[in-house]
């Protein structure tokens, strides 16, 4: 693989939010590679995971761990370095930072401190899942992960009257529980599309009613990361 290397150069933005592939490494954009080569530092959710991506694209830029457990402590240090003229890029393990991943606090801090930032377009799991679902997508809401315990039932009750298409993320060991609860709150005949392992070797999308897909994943052990698209109330 031939990679063009760039010398460090002055950039017109201080912080770049850079999406990374959700599975297939070929979904990395040329511009994303260029930015990651040029910045002084890459803030990575997991340096081990991101290290594989950087190695694949021969990116030698230093990394600093930045995740949900240390982002509050890291903010002042990052903002100070950005104010001193350094350039950085924020990446998550997969997809677009701040979408169910760390990033919001840093973006807000940059806005409050007049630090220039730019978000590159790129991979995120819910867009292909939504388009591929066959459900209405002119209006939709993104819910991400539902509360695990406190507030979960209240949220489901609230969403039971939502008439827009709804988008959720879910882990494999909670998928069946979530589909069953959706059936209880939204009705077993509500249309749903479940996508897993998007862009990866075992990518799969199943469509049907909530009752049908709950049965499908009862018979077939769920594996991978899931995006659930639920039709709104008619």
C-alpha positions as CSV (number, residue, x, y, z in Angstrom):
1,X,0.0,0.0,0.0
2,X,1.4,3.3,-1.1
3,X,0.9,6.2,1.4
4,X,1.8,9.8,0.8
5,X,3.5,11.3,3.9
6,X,3.1,14.9,4.8
7,X,5.5,17.1,6.8
8,X,4.0,18.8,9.8
9,X,2.6,22.0,8.6
10,X,0.5,24.9,9.9
11,X,-3.2,23.9,9.9
12,X,-6.1,26.3,9.8
13,X,-7.9,24.5,12.6
14,X,-6.7,23.6,16.1
15,X,-8.9,20.6,16.8
16,X,-10.2,18.1,14.2
17,X,-12.9,15.6,15.0
18,X,-12.0,12.7,12.7
19,X,-14.4,9.7,12.1
20,X,-12.8,6.3,11.7
21,X,-14.1,3.1,10.1
22,X,-16.7,1.1,11.9
23,X,-15.3,-2.1,10.5
24,X,-13.9,-2.0,7.0
25,X,-10.6,-0.1,7.0
26,X,-11.2,1.0,3.4
27,X,-13.9,3.4,4.7
28,X,-11.2,5.7,6.0
29,X,-11.1,8.9,3.9
30,X,-8.0,10.3,2.2
31,X,-8.6,13.6,4.1
32,X,-8.8,11.8,7.5
33,X,-5.5,10.1,6.8
34,X,-3.9,13.5,5.8
35,X,-5.2,15.2,9.0
36,X,-4.0,12.5,11.3
37,X,-0.6,12.7,9.6
38,X,-0.4,16.5,10.0
39,X,-1.6,17.2,13.6
40,X,0.8,17.3,16.5
41,X,-1.2,14.8,18.7
42,X,-4.0,12.3,18.3
43,X,-6.5,11.9,21.1
44,X,-7.7,8.3,21.0
45,X,-10.4,6.5,23.0
46,X,-8.2,3.3,23.1
47,X,-4.6,3.7,21.9
48,X,-4.3,-0.1,21.4
49,X,-7.3,-0.2,19.1
50,X,-6.4,3.0,17.2
51,X,-2.8,1.9,17.0
52,X,-3.8,-0.8,14.6
53,X,-5.6,1.7,12.4
54,X,-2.6,4.1,12.4
55,X,-0.2,1.3,11.7
56,X,-2.3,0.2,8.7
57,X,-2.1,3.7,7.2
58,X,1.5,4.3,8.3
59,X,0.6,7.2,10.5
60,X,3.4,8.0,13.1
61,X,1.7,10.8,14.9
62,X,1.9,10.5,18.8
63,X,-1.3,9.4,20.6
64,X,-2.8,10.3,24.0
65,X,-5.5,8.3,25.7
66,X,-8.8,10.2,25.9
67,X,-11.9,8.2,27.1
68,X,-15.0,8.4,29.2
69,X,-13.0,7.7,32.4
70,X,-10.4,10.5,32.1
71,X,-12.0,13.1,29.8
72,X,-12.9,15.4,32.7
73,X,-9.4,15.3,34.1
74,X,-7.8,15.8,30.6
75,X,-9.9,18.8,29.5
76,X,-7.8,21.6,31.1
77,X,-4.5,20.1,29.9
78,X,-5.8,19.7,26.3
79,X,-7.3,23.2,26.2
80,X,-4.0,24.7,27.5
81,X,-2.0,23.0,24.8
82,X,-4.4,24.0,22.1
83,X,-4.2,27.6,23.2
84,X,-0.4,27.3,23.0
85,X,-0.7,26.5,19.3
86,X,-0.7,22.8,19.1
87,X,-3.0,21.0,16.7
88,X,-4.9,17.8,17.7
89,X,-7.3,15.3,16.2
90,X,-9.9,13.4,18.2
91,X,-10.8,9.8,17.2
92,X,-12.9,7.1,18.8
93,X,-12.5,3.3,18.5
94,X,-15.0,3.4,15.6
95,X,-17.3,5.9,13.9
96,X,-17.7,9.6,14.7
97,X,-16.5,10.9,18.1
98,X,-19.2,12.3,20.4
99,X,-21.9,10.0,18.9
100,X,-22.3,7.6,21.8
101,X,-18.6,8.1,22.4
102,X,-16.4,10.7,24.2
103,X,-16.1,14.1,22.5
104,X,-19.0,16.4,23.6
105,X,-17.2,17.8,26.6
106,X,-14.1,18.6,24.6
107,X,-16.0,20.2,21.8
108,X,-18.0,22.3,24.2
109,X,-14.8,23.4,26.0
110,X,-13.3,24.4,22.6
111,X,-16.4,26.5,21.8
112,X,-16.2,28.2,25.2
113,X,-12.5,29.0,24.8
114,X,-12.8,30.2,21.1
115,X,-10.6,27.4,19.9
116,X,-11.2,26.6,16.3
117,X,-12.5,23.1,15.5
118,X,-13.7,21.2,12.5
119,X,-15.6,17.9,12.2
120,X,-14.8,15.8,9.2
121,X,-17.6,13.8,7.5
122,X,-17.2,10.0,7.7
123,X,-18.3,6.7,9.1
124,X,-21.1,6.4,11.6
125,X,-23.1,3.2,12.2
126,X,-26.6,4.6,12.4
127,X,-26.8,6.2,8.9
128,X,-26.3,3.1,6.8
129,X,-28.5,1.1,9.2
130,X,-31.3,3.7,8.8
131,X,-31.1,3.9,5.0
132,X,-30.9,0.1,4.7
133,X,-33.9,-0.5,7.0
134,X,-36.5,0.4,4.5
135,X,-38.3,2.4,7.2
136,X,-39.2,6.1,6.7
137,X,-36.0,8.2,7.1
138,X,-37.1,11.7,6.2
139,X,-37.7,12.3,9.9
140,X,-36.0,10.3,12.7
141,X,-34.6,10.5,16.2
142,X,-31.4,9.1,17.5
143,X,-31.6,7.6,21.0
144,X,-28.3,5.7,21.1
145,X,-28.1,3.5,24.1
146,X,-31.1,3.4,26.4
147,X,-30.5,3.8,30.2
148,X,-29.5,0.5,31.7
149,X,-31.7,0.8,34.8
150,X,-32.8,4.1,36.2
151,X,-35.0,5.9,33.7
152,X,-35.3,3.1,31.2
153,X,-39.0,2.4,31.7
154,X,-39.8,6.1,31.8
155,X,-38.0,6.6,28.5
156,X,-39.7,3.6,26.9
157,X,-43.1,5.0,28.0
158,X,-42.3,8.3,26.5
159,X,-41.1,6.8,23.2
160,X,-44.2,4.7,22.9
161,X,-46.0,7.7,21.4
162,X,-43.1,8.8,19.1
163,X,-44.2,9.0,15.5
164,X,-40.8,9.4,13.9
165,X,-38.4,6.5,13.1
166,X,-36.3,5.7,16.2
167,X,-32.6,4.6,16.2
168,X,-31.0,2.7,19.0
169,X,-27.6,1.1,19.7
170,X,-27.4,-2.1,21.7
171,X,-24.9,-4.7,22.8
172,X,-25.3,-8.4,22.0
173,X,-26.0,-9.5,25.5
174,X,-28.9,-7.0,25.9
175,X,-30.4,-7.2,22.5
176,X,-33.1,-9.8,23.2
177,X,-34.2,-8.0,26.4
178,X,-34.4,-4.7,24.5
179,X,-36.4,-6.2,21.6
180,X,-38.8,-7.8,24.1
181,X,-39.3,-4.5,26.0
182,X,-39.9,-2.7,22.7
183,X,-42.6,-5.3,21.9
184,X,-44.2,-4.7,25.3
185,X,-44.1,-0.9,25.0
186,X,-44.5,-0.3,21.3
187,X,-46.6,-3.4,20.3
188,X,-45.4,-6.7,18.9
189,X,-46.5,-5.8,15.4
190,X,-44.3,-2.7,15.2
191,X,-41.9,-2.8,12.2
192,X,-38.2,-3.0,13.1
193,X,-34.9,-3.5,11.3
194,X,-31.8,-4.8,13.2
195,X,-28.3,-4.5,11.7
196,X,-25.1,-6.0,13.1
197,X,-21.5,-5.9,12.2
198,X,-21.9,-3.2,9.6
199,X,-19.2,-3.1,6.9
200,X,-17.6,-6.2,8.4
201,X,-17.4,-9.8,7.1
202,X,-20.6,-11.0,8.8
203,X,-22.7,-7.9,8.2
204,X,-26.4,-8.8,8.5
205,X,-29.7,-6.9,8.5
206,X,-33.0,-8.6,9.6
207,X,-36.3,-6.9,9.1
208,X,-39.8,-7.7,10.4
209,X,-42.0,-7.1,13.4
210,X,-40.7,-6.8,16.9
211,X,-42.2,-10.2,17.7
212,X,-40.6,-11.8,14.7
213,X,-37.1,-10.5,15.4
214,X,-37.3,-11.3,19.1
215,X,-38.0,-14.9,18.1
216,X,-35.2,-14.8,15.5
217,X,-32.6,-13.7,18.1
218,X,-34.0,-16.2,20.6
219,X,-33.2,-19.0,18.2
220,X,-29.9,-17.4,17.1
221,X,-27.4,-16.2,19.6
222,X,-26.7,-12.5,19.0
223,X,-23.1,-11.6,18.1
224,X,-21.6,-8.2,17.3
225,X,-22.7,-4.7,17.8
226,X,-26.2,-3.8,16.8
227,X,-28.2,-0.9,15.5
228,X,-31.9,-1.1,15.9
229,X,-34.3,0.9,13.7
230,X,-37.9,1.0,15.0
231,X,-40.8,2.4,13.0
232,X,-42.7,5.3,14.7
233,X,-46.2,5.1,15.9
234,X,-48.8,5.4,13.2
